[in-house]
Amino acid sequence: MNSKFIELTLGSHIISHGYDNENNEITENVKVDGFSKKIVALSRVKSISEKYILTDYIDGRWIYWEYKEKFEDLGNTLIK
């Protein structure tokens, strides 16, 4: 892929802050009204599922974003 960025339409998300002493994930659910377009560096994208796109964040955190694009279209864009 020639581009270093991708335009995504993202909505509510879950921020993973790491793990506690018992290895349970510490998460923060962020609900937003609707979706908004964002430009994301491809190097931040770690994986996609049919519901979420996983990206890295600051200080070792991860974010699971809900996205509006079709899974197949997004997958094809990322694979190119």
GIJONOR-V988680 format. One record per backbone hydrogen bond with DSSP energy under -1.0 kcal/mol. NH is the residue of the N-H (numbers start at 1). CO is the residue of the C=O. If there is no record, write none. Layout:
BEGIN
{{NH | CO} {NH | CO}}
END
This chain:
BEGIN
{{6 | 40} {8 | 38} {10 | 36} {11 | 66} {13 | 30} {14 | 64} {15 | 28} {16 | 62} {17 | 26} {20 | 24} {23 | 20} {26 | 18} {28 | 15} {30 | 13} {36 | 10} {38 | 8} {40 | 6} {42 | 4} {44 | 41} {46 | 54} {47 | 54} {49 | 52} {53 | 65} {54 | 47} {55 | 63} {56 | 44} {57 | 61} {61 | 58} {62 | 16} {63 | 55} {64 | 14} {65 | 53} {66 | 12} {68 | 9} {74 | 70} {75 | 71} {76 | 72} {77 | 73} {78 | 74} {79 | 75} {80 | 76}}
END
